[in-house]
Amino acid sequence: MTAFSENWHQILLGFGVTIEMVVVAGVLALVVGSLMAALRVSPIAIGRVIGSAYVRLVRNTPLLLIMLIFAFGLPELDIRPEVSLGSARLLSFNVFFIFATTALGLYTAAFVCEALRSGINAIPLGQAEAARSVGMTFGQTLREVILPQAFRAVIPPIASALIAMTKNTSVALGVGVTEATFVMKKLNNDYPTQLIAIFVGFALGYMVLVALISLVAGRLERKLRIA
């Protein structure tokens, strides 16, 4: 187990980067996914076209290809954002982290959109009609009446999308982000006689992250459940 005892700081750093990717990409996925779901049920035709085109394009494009386009294509256009919130390594975000996380969030947003749209379609049409009859606009009806109920109904599928996103952070290895899988690959090269232990150890790490998401989703579902 020397692979872990001698490199625990790198392992913690790798999982720290993974957690950062999950949090940032998750927020982005929820925001963009909600906007796309609103467009998909919009009474305006162009909005429905945009939402539908986004979902079809993103869902039918491999995540790695999207990350490669962001990480190596956008810098060719002289777009190279970097953010530093402090001197600590986990507070410095280079261009590869930013682009990989953005790509991951936008990719997951397509799945969040479809999950949320299914929840919106499950709401009785009479509720929207009642809201419109008292003078509420489409945006107000969606924000105040429809979306709160839809979110409660689709917590499990959204949690599944976020769990898949957590595992998809490993794809960022392909663009050089030093997340957990990147560290695992390095340890595999340095300690070829401990491959099984390394694989099991990192698998347990991902299982903990997935379990945390499932726990939060379960508690939210119970708390927001409508009798």
BALOBA-1460 file (C-alpha; in Angstrom, 3 decimals):
// residues 227
<rec num="1" residu="m" x="0.000" y="0.000" z="0.000"/>
<rec num="2" residu="t" x="3.014" y="2.269" z="-0.409"/>
<rec num="3" residu="a" x="1.283" y="3.823" z="-3.417"/>
<rec num="4" residu="f" x="-1.206" y="5.415" z="-1.025"/>
<rec num="5" residu="s" x="1.039" y="6.097" z="1.959"/>
<rec num="6" residu="e" x="3.677" y="7.835" z="-0.155"/>
<rec num="7" residu="n" x="1.282" y="9.810" z="-2.343"/>
<rec num="8" residu="w" x="-1.691" y="10.571" z="-0.114"/>
<rec num="9" residu="h" x="-1.324" y="14.311" z="-0.693"/>
<rec num="10" residu="q" x="-1.546" y="13.849" z="-4.481"/>
<rec num="11" residu="i" x="-4.555" y="11.568" z="-4.069"/>
<rec num="12" residu="l" x="-6.352" y="14.099" z="-1.868"/>
<rec num="13" residu="l" x="-5.509" y="16.853" z="-4.333"/>
<rec num="14" residu="g" x="-6.841" y="14.766" z="-7.210"/>
<rec num="15" residu="f" x="-10.136" y="14.089" z="-5.470"/>
<rec num="16" residu="g" x="-10.258" y="17.742" z="-4.426"/>
<rec num="17" residu="v" x="-10.095" y="18.765" z="-8.089"/>
<rec num="18" residu="t" x="-12.770" y="16.183" z="-8.902"/>
<rec num="19" residu="i" x="-15.067" y="17.601" z="-6.218"/>
<rec num="20" residu="e" x="-14.512" y="21.115" z="-7.554"/>
<rec num="21" residu="m" x="-15.454" y="19.917" z="-11.040"/>
<rec num="22" residu="v" x="-18.589" y="18.211" z="-9.691"/>
<rec num="23" residu="v" x="-19.754" y="21.315" z="-7.812"/>
<rec num="24" residu="v" x="-19.090" y="23.843" z="-10.589"/>
<rec num="25" residu="a" x="-20.304" y="21.631" z="-13.430"/>
<rec num="26" residu="g" x="-23.336" y="20.570" z="-11.384"/>
<rec num="27" residu="v" x="-24.444" y="24.159" z="-10.795"/>
<rec num="28" residu="l" x="-23.894" y="24.985" z="-14.461"/>
<rec num="29" residu="a" x="-25.837" y="21.889" z="-15.545"/>
<rec num="30" residu="l" x="-28.803" y="22.746" z="-13.323"/>
<rec num="31" residu="v" x="-28.940" y="26.368" z="-14.485"/>
<rec num="32" residu="v" x="-28.500" y="25.690" z="-18.211"/>
<rec num="33" residu="g" x="-30.687" y="22.584" z="-18.043"/>
<rec num="34" residu="s" x="-33.504" y="24.591" z="-16.454"/>
<rec num="35" residu="l" x="-33.208" y="27.295" z="-19.119"/>
<rec num="36" residu="m" x="-33.253" y="24.717" z="-21.913"/>
<rec num="37" residu="a" x="-36.273" y="22.976" z="-20.365"/>
<rec num="38" residu="a" x="-38.074" y="26.335" z="-20.245"/>
<rec num="39" residu="l" x="-37.267" y="26.882" z="-23.913"/>
<rec num="40" residu="r" x="-38.477" y="23.406" z="-24.846"/>
<rec num="41" residu="v" x="-41.928" y="24.065" z="-23.376"/>
<rec num="42" residu="s" x="-42.033" y="27.705" z="-24.490"/>
<rec num="43" residu="p" x="-45.029" y="28.904" z="-26.512"/>
<rec num="44" residu="i" x="-42.531" y="30.636" z="-28.815"/>
<rec num="45" residu="a" x="-41.539" y="28.380" z="-31.701"/>
<rec num="46" residu="i" x="-37.955" y="29.637" z="-31.960"/>
<rec num="47" residu="g" x="-37.436" y="28.843" z="-28.278"/>
<rec num="48" residu="r" x="-38.591" y="25.269" z="-28.770"/>
<rec num="49" residu="v" x="-36.305" y="24.922" z="-31.784"/>
<rec num="50" residu="i" x="-33.287" y="26.214" z="-29.853"/>
<rec num="51" residu="g" x="-33.960" y="23.948" z="-26.862"/>
<rec num="52" residu="s" x="-34.544" y="20.884" z="-29.013"/>
<rec num="53" residu="a" x="-31.462" y="21.562" z="-31.157"/>
<rec num="54" residu="y" x="-29.272" y="21.978" z="-28.079"/>
<rec num="55" residu="v" x="-30.406" y="18.684" z="-26.542"/>
<rec num="56" residu="r" x="-30.057" y="16.716" z="-29.765"/>
<rec num="57" residu="l" x="-26.640" y="18.161" z="-30.594"/>
<rec num="58" residu="v" x="-25.139" y="17.694" z="-27.134"/>
<rec num="59" residu="r" x="-26.617" y="14.266" z="-26.383"/>
<rec num="60" residu="n" x="-25.364" y="12.895" z="-29.701"/>
<rec num="61" residu="t" x="-21.822" y="14.234" z="-29.331"/>
<rec num="62" residu="p" x="-19.237" y="12.321" z="-27.242"/>
<rec num="63" residu="l" x="-18.235" y="14.168" z="-24.086"/>
<rec num="64" residu="l" x="-14.530" y="13.770" z="-24.856"/>
<rec num="65" residu="l" x="-14.997" y="15.458" z="-28.224"/>
<rec num="66" residu="i" x="-16.781" y="18.388" z="-26.566"/>
<rec num="67" residu="m" x="-13.973" y="18.705" z="-24.024"/>
<rec num="68" residu="l" x="-11.325" y="18.599" z="-26.757"/>
<rec num="69" residu="i" x="-13.136" y="21.326" z="-28.705"/>
<rec num="70" residu="f" x="-13.305" y="23.514" z="-25.612"/>
<rec num="71" residu="a" x="-9.804" y="22.806" z="-24.285"/>
<rec num="72" residu="f" x="-7.881" y="22.975" z="-27.562"/>
<rec num="73" residu="g" x="-10.221" y="24.710" z="-29.996"/>
<rec num="74" residu="l" x="-11.173" y="27.818" z="-28.021"/>
<rec num="75" residu="p" x="-7.541" y="28.697" z="-27.130"/>
<rec num="76" residu="e" x="-6.931" y="28.893" z="-30.890"/>
<rec num="77" residu="l" x="-9.416" y="31.778" z="-30.836"/>
<rec num="78" residu="d" x="-7.293" y="33.412" z="-28.131"/>
<rec num="79" residu="i" x="-9.791" y="32.501" z="-25.404"/>
<rec num="80" residu="r" x="-7.706" y="31.416" z="-22.401"/>
<rec num="81" residu="p" x="-9.495" y="32.150" z="-19.103"/>
<rec num="82" residu="e" x="-7.680" y="31.497" z="-15.839"/>
<rec num="83" residu="v" x="-8.961" y="32.207" z="-12.333"/>
<rec num="84" residu="s" x="-7.066" y="32.395" z="-9.044"/>
<rec num="85" residu="l" x="-8.902" y="32.831" z="-5.752"/>
<rec num="86" residu="g" x="-5.829" y="32.418" z="-3.570"/>
<rec num="87" residu="s" x="-2.384" y="30.925" z="-3.336"/>
<rec num="88" residu="a" x="-3.571" y="27.375" z="-2.585"/>
<rec num="89" residu="r" x="-3.416" y="24.971" z="-5.513"/>
<rec num="90" residu="l" x="-7.104" y="24.083" z="-5.249"/>
<rec num="91" residu="l" x="-7.955" y="27.770" z="-5.567"/>
<rec num="92" residu="s" x="-6.153" y="28.210" z="-8.892"/>
<rec num="93" residu="f" x="-8.100" y="27.196" z="-12.003"/>
<rec num="94" residu="n" x="-6.177" y="26.956" z="-15.249"/>
<rec num="95" residu="v" x="-7.627" y="27.056" z="-18.745"/>
<rec num="96" residu="f" x="-7.915" y="23.266" z="-19.009"/>
<rec num="97" residu="f" x="-9.879" y="22.955" z="-15.764"/>
<rec num="98" residu="i" x="-12.226" y="25.786" z="-16.742"/>
<rec num="99" residu="f" x="-12.907" y="24.463" z="-20.233"/>
<rec num="100" residu="a" x="-13.227" y="20.821" z="-19.155"/>
<rec num="101" residu="t" x="-15.619" y="21.759" z="-16.345"/>
<rec num="102" residu="t" x="-17.655" y="23.994" z="-18.642"/>
<rec num="103" residu="a" x="-17.893" y="21.236" z="-21.244"/>
<rec num="104" residu="l" x="-18.944" y="18.741" z="-18.570"/>
<rec num="105" residu="g" x="-21.617" y="21.095" z="-17.221"/>
<rec num="106" residu="l" x="-23.041" y="21.905" z="-20.661"/>
<rec num="107" residu="y" x="-23.067" y="18.208" z="-21.588"/>
<rec num="108" residu="t" x="-24.910" y="17.223" z="-18.402"/>
<rec num="109" residu="a" x="-27.339" y="20.117" z="-18.874"/>
<rec num="110" residu="a" x="-28.895" y="18.302" z="-21.832"/>
<rec num="111" residu="f" x="-29.808" y="15.354" z="-19.605"/>
<rec num="112" residu="v" x="-31.047" y="17.625" z="-16.811"/>
<rec num="113" residu="c" x="-33.181" y="19.421" z="-19.391"/>
<rec num="114" residu="e" x="-34.904" y="16.238" z="-20.507"/>
<rec num="115" residu="a" x="-35.466" y="15.053" z="-16.946"/>
<rec num="116" residu="l" x="-36.955" y="18.410" z="-15.999"/>
<rec num="117" residu="r" x="-39.078" y="18.554" z="-19.152"/>
<rec num="118" residu="s" x="-40.605" y="15.203" z="-18.259"/>
<rec num="119" residu="g" x="-41.485" y="16.638" z="-14.850"/>
<rec num="120" residu="i" x="-43.034" y="19.728" z="-16.429"/>
<rec num="121" residu="n" x="-45.137" y="17.588" z="-18.758"/>
<rec num="122" residu="a" x="-46.374" y="15.600" z="-15.758"/>
<rec num="123" residu="i" x="-47.944" y="18.711" z="-14.194"/>
<rec num="124" residu="p" x="-51.691" y="18.917" z="-14.995"/>
<rec num="125" residu="l" x="-52.329" y="21.454" z="-17.729"/>
<rec num="126" residu="g" x="-55.104" y="22.993" z="-15.646"/>
<rec num="127" residu="q" x="-52.574" y="24.457" z="-13.212"/>
<rec num="128" residu="a" x="-50.884" y="26.462" z="-15.954"/>
<rec num="129" residu="e" x="-54.237" y="27.561" z="-17.315"/>
<rec num="130" residu="a" x="-55.370" y="28.667" z="-13.859"/>
<rec num="131" residu="a" x="-52.182" y="30.681" z="-13.375"/>
<rec num="132" residu="r" x="-52.583" y="32.357" z="-16.753"/>
<rec num="133" residu="s" x="-56.258" y="33.128" z="-16.009"/>
<rec num="134" residu="v" x="-55.263" y="35.242" z="-12.985"/>
<rec num="135" residu="g" x="-52.898" y="37.313" z="-15.103"/>
<rec num="136" residu="m" x="-49.552" y="35.531" z="-14.629"/>
<rec num="137" residu="t" x="-47.189" y="35.583" z="-17.606"/>
<rec num="138" residu="f" x="-45.632" y="32.441" z="-19.047"/>
<rec num="139" residu="g" x="-42.395" y="33.163" z="-17.188"/>
<rec num="140" residu="q" x="-44.179" y="33.750" z="-13.895"/>
<rec num="141" residu="t" x="-46.272" y="30.617" z="-14.333"/>
<rec num="142" residu="l" x="-43.189" y="28.540" z="-15.053"/>
<rec num="143" residu="r" x="-41.172" y="30.032" z="-12.187"/>
<rec num="144" residu="e" x="-43.854" y="30.168" z="-9.504"/>
<rec num="145" residu="v" x="-46.127" y="27.233" z="-10.309"/>
<rec num="146" residu="i" x="-44.671" y="24.676" z="-12.704"/>
<rec num="147" residu="l" x="-40.925" y="24.448" z="-12.019"/>
<rec num="148" residu="p" x="-41.161" y="24.008" z="-8.208"/>
<rec num="149" residu="q" x="-43.469" y="21.022" z="-8.691"/>
<rec num="150" residu="a" x="-41.432" y="19.652" z="-11.587"/>
<rec num="151" residu="f" x="-38.195" y="19.738" z="-9.563"/>
<rec num="152" residu="r" x="-39.843" y="17.795" z="-6.746"/>
<rec num="153" residu="a" x="-41.005" y="15.161" z="-9.219"/>
<rec num="154" residu="v" x="-37.655" y="14.660" z="-10.953"/>
<rec num="155" residu="i" x="-35.162" y="14.648" z="-8.106"/>
<rec num="156" residu="p" x="-34.218" y="10.962" z="-8.707"/>
<rec num="157" residu="p" x="-33.492" y="11.318" z="-12.467"/>
<rec num="158" residu="i" x="-31.603" y="14.581" z="-11.908"/>
<rec num="159" residu="a" x="-29.578" y="12.858" z="-9.183"/>
<rec num="160" residu="s" x="-28.817" y="10.078" z="-11.681"/>
<rec num="161" residu="a" x="-27.606" y="12.672" z="-14.188"/>
<rec num="162" residu="l" x="-25.356" y="14.252" z="-11.544"/>
<rec num="163" residu="i" x="-24.011" y="10.836" z="-10.540"/>
<rec num="164" residu="a" x="-23.180" y="10.115" z="-14.188"/>
<rec num="165" residu="m" x="-21.533" y="13.543" z="-14.349"/>
<rec num="166" residu="t" x="-19.399" y="12.692" z="-11.309"/>
<rec num="167" residu="k" x="-18.089" y="9.600" z="-13.054"/>
<rec num="168" residu="n" x="-17.637" y="11.543" z="-16.284"/>
<rec num="169" residu="t" x="-15.131" y="13.830" z="-14.578"/>
<rec num="170" residu="s" x="-12.640" y="11.053" z="-15.364"/>
<rec num="171" residu="v" x="-12.891" y="12.055" z="-19.039"/>
<rec num="172" residu="a" x="-11.051" y="15.289" z="-18.134"/>
<rec num="173" residu="l" x="-7.928" y="13.122" z="-17.957"/>
<rec num="174" residu="g" x="-7.893" y="13.392" z="-21.753"/>
<rec num="175" residu="v" x="-7.336" y="17.152" z="-21.644"/>
<rec num="176" residu="g" x="-4.753" y="17.127" z="-18.857"/>
<rec num="177" residu="v" x="-6.847" y="18.036" z="-15.814"/>
<rec num="178" residu="t" x="-5.178" y="16.603" z="-12.697"/>
<rec num="179" residu="e" x="-8.330" y="15.088" z="-11.212"/>
<rec num="180" residu="a" x="-8.568" y="11.731" z="-9.451"/>
<rec num="181" residu="t" x="-8.282" y="9.515" z="-12.548"/>
<rec num="182" residu="f" x="-5.225" y="11.474" z="-13.692"/>
<rec num="183" residu="v" x="-3.564" y="10.732" z="-10.349"/>
<rec num="184" residu="m" x="-4.641" y="7.073" z="-10.556"/>
<rec num="185" residu="k" x="-3.008" y="6.718" z="-13.971"/>
<rec num="186" residu="k" x="0.207" y="8.235" z="-12.625"/>
<rec num="187" residu="l" x="0.231" y="5.821" z="-9.682"/>
<rec num="188" residu="n" x="-0.382" y="2.893" z="-12.030"/>
<rec num="189" residu="n" x="2.734" y="3.859" z="-13.959"/>
<rec num="190" residu="d" x="4.807" y="4.370" z="-10.820"/>
<rec num="191" residu="y" x="3.595" y="1.287" z="-8.911"/>
<rec num="192" residu="p" x="2.829" y="-1.432" z="-11.516"/>
<rec num="193" residu="t" x="2.834" y="-4.159" z="-8.846"/>
<rec num="194" residu="q" x="-0.020" y="-2.525" z="-6.914"/>
<rec num="195" residu="l" x="-2.555" y="-2.067" z="-9.696"/>
<rec num="196" residu="i" x="-5.413" y="-3.906" z="-7.992"/>
<rec num="197" residu="a" x="-5.018" y="-1.969" z="-4.741"/>
<rec num="198" residu="i" x="-4.876" y="1.328" z="-6.650"/>
<rec num="199" residu="f" x="-7.963" y="0.505" z="-8.708"/>
<rec num="200" residu="v" x="-9.928" y="-0.580" z="-5.640"/>
<rec num="201" residu="g" x="-8.850" y="2.460" z="-3.631"/>
<rec num="202" residu="f" x="-9.892" y="4.955" z="-6.291"/>
<rec num="203" residu="a" x="-13.119" y="3.064" z="-6.988"/>
<rec num="204" residu="l" x="-13.991" y="3.406" z="-3.305"/>
<rec num="205" residu="g" x="-13.263" y="7.125" z="-3.542"/>
<rec num="206" residu="y" x="-15.718" y="7.548" z="-6.411"/>
<rec num="207" residu="m" x="-18.256" y="5.398" z="-4.563"/>
<rec num="208" residu="v" x="-18.091" y="7.813" z="-1.620"/>
<rec num="209" residu="l" x="-18.778" y="10.784" z="-3.899"/>
<rec num="210" residu="v" x="-21.701" y="8.996" z="-5.550"/>
<rec num="211" residu="a" x="-23.061" y="7.961" z="-2.144"/>
<rec num="212" residu="l" x="-22.995" y="11.584" z="-0.973"/>
<rec num="213" residu="i" x="-24.992" y="12.727" z="-4.002"/>
<rec num="214" residu="s" x="-27.495" y="9.899" z="-3.464"/>
<rec num="215" residu="l" x="-27.800" y="10.811" z="0.221"/>
<rec num="216" residu="v" x="-28.464" y="14.485" z="-0.506"/>
<rec num="217" residu="a" x="-30.968" y="13.596" z="-3.236"/>
<rec num="218" residu="g" x="-32.759" y="11.150" z="-0.933"/>
<rec num="219" residu="r" x="-33.089" y="13.710" z="1.829"/>
<rec num="220" residu="l" x="-34.344" y="16.352" z="-0.586"/>
<rec num="221" residu="e" x="-36.887" y="13.936" z="-1.995"/>
<rec num="222" residu="r" x="-38.217" y="13.084" z="1.464"/>
<rec num="223" residu="k" x="-38.264" y="16.715" z="2.542"/>
<rec num="224" residu="l" x="-40.065" y="17.953" z="-0.569"/>
<rec num="225" residu="r" x="-42.375" y="14.999" z="-0.980"/>
<rec num="226" residu="i" x="-46.005" y="15.994" z="-1.352"/>
<rec num="227" residu="a" x="-48.447" y="13.839" z="0.565"/>
